[in-house]
Amino acid sequence: MTQRHLGVAVAPNDLLEPLRALREELEIPEGFSAQAEADAEAAAGRPQPGQDLTGIPFVTIDPPGSMDLDQAVHLEAHGTGVRVRYAIAAVGRIVQPGSALDAEIHARGVTVYGPGHSFPLHPRVLSADAASLLPGAVRAAYLWTIDLDDAGAPVRASVELARVRSVARLTYSEVQGALDAGADLPAPVPAGFAALFERVGRLRQEVERERGGVSLDIPEQIVERDDSGGYRLDFRGTAPAEGYNAQISLLTGMEAARLMREAGIGVFRTLPDAQDRDVKRLRRCARALELRWPQAMEYPDFVRSLDSSQPTHAAFLDQATSLFRGAGYEAFDGGAPDAPMPHGAIASEYAHVTAPLRRLVDRFGLEICLAHSQGSEVPEHVRTALPALPEAMAEATRRANAYERGAVDVMEALVLQGREGHEFAAVVVDVDDRPRKGGGQRGTVMLENPAVEAYVYGEDLPIGEEVRVRLLEANPASRTVRFELA
């Protein structure tokens, strides 16, 4: 999972206008039409479909305050392995295909996130209420049952439509606290859940290592007030529990891809292998942050050696998201692609199915997996929508990433504002070889403190070298940070 987490410890007014202008520039809608809201209200009142499995004590694990709860998990020992039950919100079963609401969901494609706020894919009456797996509420879900052997490998997987009920909304810190103390979580969470959760997470992490995959523990990038009344940039690391949770999601996505290949219809999430140029650039970022990356050590091993609770490690992991450029979707019907289509970071075929409240494509993948698992026909509206999904998701993801990147630019400019003329230690991590009007070169520098990446201008920029740079401009309104060689 590569989504950056952005936050503000205070809500500086300096952020509001630049972000409003950015949303206008990117045409990001902030609300739904009256008809779509009416459709959502009607959808919220529809009966929740599926067989009654509300007796299974599911729990959700999310950041504090989350209301758009896509997944709930239940774990139990099964032979020498573990049975994983993963319930995923069945929002697609209550949204009417072809409605005004459905059209606006398609136009959005994804939930868009910024520092301390979001613009949801679905109206909040669904995303934060009637379709969310909130504790105590009976909700329709695609229920995955995946049996793992004692090494963490899946031996059986199935999908059914069920009504489920979560018994607790847990945070990562609560789960991590129980793991650190070697204790159970309080009732009504089933006894032994925390230990099984850690076991599954660690087993799947080892499977990931063996197949050559890598997961990024992407830290939260946050702006806080400093003692001088200005702002500082900080990173907050992720707890191991967050990584364990991600492994269950990845497991489900890989099993989804397998079912789609068997069915001959589906949509894979694709990512080309990292390019040498990008890896070399990351090595220069590591140097800028004074991290030792042995030349003989491969990128996945280096990433696994990092601890996102350490600020420089966290800053590097934030930069490492650049290796995920080129991600896309590949839809197919009438037979799966002849050649395997592995996701470059996961090192396996993979499909997005675990976040239907926040990503449009997931609800269609879930319907395909359900149909194949139950031996039924894929619904016609799913089959009809499939060819257009890759382009729709590409545009939606581009827009969301641009907003996220723009928000980071605003935050970094805010941190540096007022320090124009100051010098900083940096490393030139990239140089644009294209000719520039007026001569000289434009490159990219990485500062160690604050951990900011920005443009630098000068003659013969020494790529990979340590330099002193002088801040020329830090303008939150234009989302601009510029340096020159000192």
Secondary structure as GFF3:
##gff-version 3
##sequence-region A 1 486
A	DSSP	beta_strand	5	8	.	.	.	ID=ss1
A	DSSP	alpha_helix	13	26	.	.	.	ID=ss2
A	DSSP	alpha_helix	34	44	.	.	.	ID=ss3
A	DSSP	beta_strand	51	62	.	.	.	ID=ss4
A	DSSP	beta_strand	71	78	.	.	.	ID=ss5
A	DSSP	beta_strand	81	89	.	.	.	ID=ss6
A	DSSP	three_ten_helix	91	93	.	.	.	ID=ss7
A	DSSP	alpha_helix	100	108	.	.	.	ID=ss8
A	DSSP	beta_strand	112	114	.	.	.	ID=ss9
A	DSSP	beta_strand	117	119	.	.	.	ID=ss10
A	DSSP	alpha_helix	124	125	.	.	.	ID=ss11
A	DSSP	pi_helix	126	130	.	.	.	ID=ss12
A	DSSP	beta_strand	138	148	.	.	.	ID=ss13
A	DSSP	beta_strand	154	171	.	.	.	ID=ss14
A	DSSP	alpha_helix	172	181	.	.	.	ID=ss15
A	DSSP	alpha_helix	193	211	.	.	.	ID=ss16
A	DSSP	beta_strand	220	225	.	.	.	ID=ss17
A	DSSP	beta_strand	231	236	.	.	.	ID=ss18
A	DSSP	alpha_helix	240	263	.	.	.	ID=ss19
A	DSSP	beta_strand	266	270	.	.	.	ID=ss20
A	DSSP	alpha_helix	276	288	.	.	.	ID=ss21
A	DSSP	alpha_helix	299	304	.	.	.	ID=ss22
A	DSSP	alpha_helix	311	319	.	.	.	ID=ss23
A	DSSP	three_ten_helix	320	324	.	.	.	ID=ss24
A	DSSP	beta_strand	328	332	.	.	.	ID=ss25
A	DSSP	alpha_helix	360	374	.	.	.	ID=ss26
A	DSSP	alpha_helix	380	385	.	.	.	ID=ss27
A	DSSP	three_ten_helix	386	388	.	.	.	ID=ss28
A	DSSP	alpha_helix	389	416	.	.	.	ID=ss29
A	DSSP	beta_strand	423	432	.	.	.	ID=ss30
A	DSSP	beta_strand	441	447	.	.	.	ID=ss31
A	DSSP	beta_strand	453	458	.	.	.	ID=ss32
A	DSSP	beta_strand	466	475	.	.	.	ID=ss33
A	DSSP	beta_strand	480	485	.	.	.	ID=ss34
###
